[in-house]
Amino acid sequence: MDDNAPGSNSPTELARRLETVAADLRVLETHLPAPLTLEETRRELTATAGACRRVADSRSGTETESDPATLPERRSSEETSRGDR
């Protein structure tokens, strides 16, 4: 699977990737001198992964065309109406 393919950045996939990075950081951290820990970064990545999982769960595992993350940037209706004047 092409990691850059459209749709490969679903909330579930992003959560999986962030959790993998967080686990890798934990291993890396054991090799660093005490003052150079990555605990805060790992904690933030884990929290972000959790948020991605909650988004995925709230969508019941479905991605739709109305998902703003999958749509090209569009002007708001207010911007469109101003342009039509």
C-alpha positions in Angstrom: 0.0 0.0 0.0 1.3 3.5 -0.9 1.6 5.5 2.3 1.0 8.7 0.3 -2.2 7.4 -1.4 -5.4 9.4 -0.8 -7.3 8.0 2.2 -4.2 6.4 3.8 -4.4 9.1 6.5 -7.6 8.0 8.1 -7.9 8.8 11.8 -7.4 5.1 12.6 -4.3 4.8 10.5 -2.9 8.1 11.9 -3.6 6.9 15.4 -1.7 3.6 14.6 1.3 5.5 13.3 1.4 7.9 16.2 1.2 5.0 18.7 4.1 3.3 16.8 6.2 6.5 17.1 5.3 6.9 20.8 6.5 3.3 21.4 9.7 3.9 19.4 10.4 7.1 21.4 10.1 5.0 24.6 12.8 2.7 23.4 15.0 5.6 22.2 14.5 7.4 25.5 16.2 4.5 27.4 19.4 5.2 25.4 19.6 9.0 26.2 21.3 10.6 29.2 18.8 11.4 32.0 18.3 15.2 31.2 17.4 14.4 27.6 14.1 12.5 28.0 11.4 12.4 25.4 8.6 11.7 27.9 6.7 14.9 27.1 6.8 14.3 23.3 5.7 10.7 23.8 2.9 11.8 26.0 1.7 14.4 23.5 1.8 11.8 20.6 -0.1 9.3 22.7 -2.7 11.9 23.5 -3.0 12.9 19.8 -3.3 9.2 18.9 -6.1 8.8 21.4 -7.9 11.8 19.9 -7.6 10.3 16.4 -9.1 7.0 17.8 -12.0 8.9 19.3 -12.7 10.6 16.0 -12.5 7.3 14.2 -14.9 5.7 16.8 -17.4 8.6 16.4 -17.5 8.0 12.7 -18.2 4.3 13.3 -15.2 3.5 11.1 -16.6 5.2 8.0 -15.0 7.9 5.9 -17.5 10.0 3.9 -17.1 12.5 1.1 -18.3 15.2 3.5 -15.2 14.7 5.6 -13.5 18.1 5.5 -10.1 16.4 5.6 -10.8 14.6 2.3 -12.3 17.6 0.5 -10.4 20.3 -1.4 -10.4 23.7 0.3 -13.7 25.5 -0.6 -14.8 29.0 -0.1 -17.6 29.6 2.4 -21.1 30.5 1.1 -20.5 34.0 2.4 -17.3 34.3 0.4 -19.1 32.9 -2.7 -22.0 35.3 -2.3 -19.6 38.3 -2.0 -17.9 37.2 -5.2 -21.2 37.0 -7.0 -22.2 40.6 -6.3 
